[in-house]
Amino acid sequence: MQTYALQTTGLTMRYHHTLALDGVNLELPQGKIVGLLGPNGSGKTTLIKLTAGLLTPTSGSVCVCGESVGAGTKSLVSYLPDRPYFSKQRKIRELLDFFQDFYADFDRQRAEQMLHALGIALDVRFRALSKGNQEKVQLVLVMSRRAKLYLLDEPIGGVDPAARDYVLNTIITNYDPTATVLISTHLIADVERILDEFVFLNQGKVVRYGNADETREETGKSLDELFREVFKCLPNC
């Protein structure tokens, strides 16, 4: 029986009168880089937060590596939120200390090597860095864990094109090939070169899911072109 890195069944999330996810069924295999692609407000962040165990679904289920999301899956998931959750007053060294104390799978040596390659000093405060370097530091911290599932929420949304290239190269060269990376973004053209599979999400529903290479071959279109074509025909896009 195959164990999926992420499996959801009838996953539904409602915020008061707003339906953020509507019966999402997904089975993401292990060892893949998957793009969670959709316009703003499509439910991408909600799906990621449910998988990270930060929200409780209204109905349905979500499992990581065959285990229902809960305290036991925290050690399996490395989560990059769309904004920093730690104090910007902290020095980079203190952030490394925090991750080392909190996560048993954190590889501090690898993190320090990547930061050194970026020219980011360990004694500088996070708030003193440029936005691009702040994004890089957050990514270094997250990708230096030996997780089974990496959840990256808009990792390239706030950085310039040059920084995007660094972020994407860091992703593909610094994760265990048996792990799965789920990247949420609406910047399809920038990420599609590294994707193995993709999910199109709109208004809380999966409207298309498939293998990136096979889809490009079948349609004769890039994922970015296909995304524009599919979402042009959908309401509220």
Rosetta blueprint (number, residue, H / E / L):
1 M L
2 Q L
3 T L
4 Y L
5 A L
6 L E
7 Q E
8 T E
9 T E
10 G E
11 L E
12 T E
13 M E
14 R E
15 Y E
16 H L
17 H L
18 T E
19 L E
20 A E
21 L E
22 D E
23 G E
24 V E
25 N E
26 L E
27 E E
28 L E
29 P L
30 Q L
31 G L
32 K L
33 I E
34 V E
35 G E
36 L E
37 L E
38 G L
39 P L
40 N L
41 G L
42 S L
43 G L
44 K H
45 T H
46 T H
47 L H
48 I H
49 K H
50 L H
51 T H
52 A H
53 G L
54 L L
55 L L
56 T L
57 P L
58 T L
59 S E
60 G E
61 S E
62 V E
63 C E
64 V E
65 C L
66 G L
67 E E
68 S E
69 V L
70 G L
71 A H
72 G H
73 T H
74 K H
75 S H
76 L H
77 V E
78 S E
79 Y E
80 L E
81 P L
82 D L
83 R L
84 P L
85 Y L
86 F L
87 S L
88 K L
89 Q L
90 R L
91 K E
92 I H
93 R H
94 E H
95 L H
96 L H
97 D H
98 F H
99 F H
100 Q H
101 D H
102 F H
103 Y L
104 A L
105 D L
106 F E
107 D L
108 R H
109 Q H
110 R H
111 A H
112 E H
113 Q H
114 M H
115 L H
116 H H
117 A H
118 L H
119 G L
120 I L
121 A L
122 L L
123 D L
124 V L
125 R E
126 F H
127 R H
128 A H
129 L L
130 S L
131 K H
132 G H
133 N H
134 Q H
135 E H
136 K H
137 V H
138 Q H
139 L H
140 V H
141 L H
142 V H
143 M H
144 S L
145 R E
146 R L
147 A L
148 K L
149 L E
150 Y E
151 L E
152 L E
153 D E
154 E L
155 P L
156 I L
157 G L
158 G L
159 V L
160 D L
161 P H
162 A H
163 A H
164 R H
165 D H
166 Y H
167 V H
168 L H
169 N H
170 T H
171 I H
172 I H
173 T H
174 N L
175 Y L
176 D L
177 P L
178 T L
179 A L
180 T E
181 V E
182 L E
183 I E
184 S E
185 T E
186 H L
187 L L
188 I H
189 A H
190 D H
191 V H
192 E H
193 R H
194 I H
195 L L
196 D L
197 E E
198 F E
199 V E
200 F E
201 L E
202 N E
203 Q L
204 G L
205 K E
206 V E
207 V E
208 R E
209 Y E
210 G E
211 N E
212 A H
213 D H
214 E H
215 T H
216 R H
217 E H
218 E H
219 T H
220 G L
221 K L
222 S L
223 L H
224 D H
225 E H
226 L H
227 F H
228 R H
229 E H
230 V H
231 F H
232 K H
233 C L
234 L L
235 P L
236 N L
237 C L
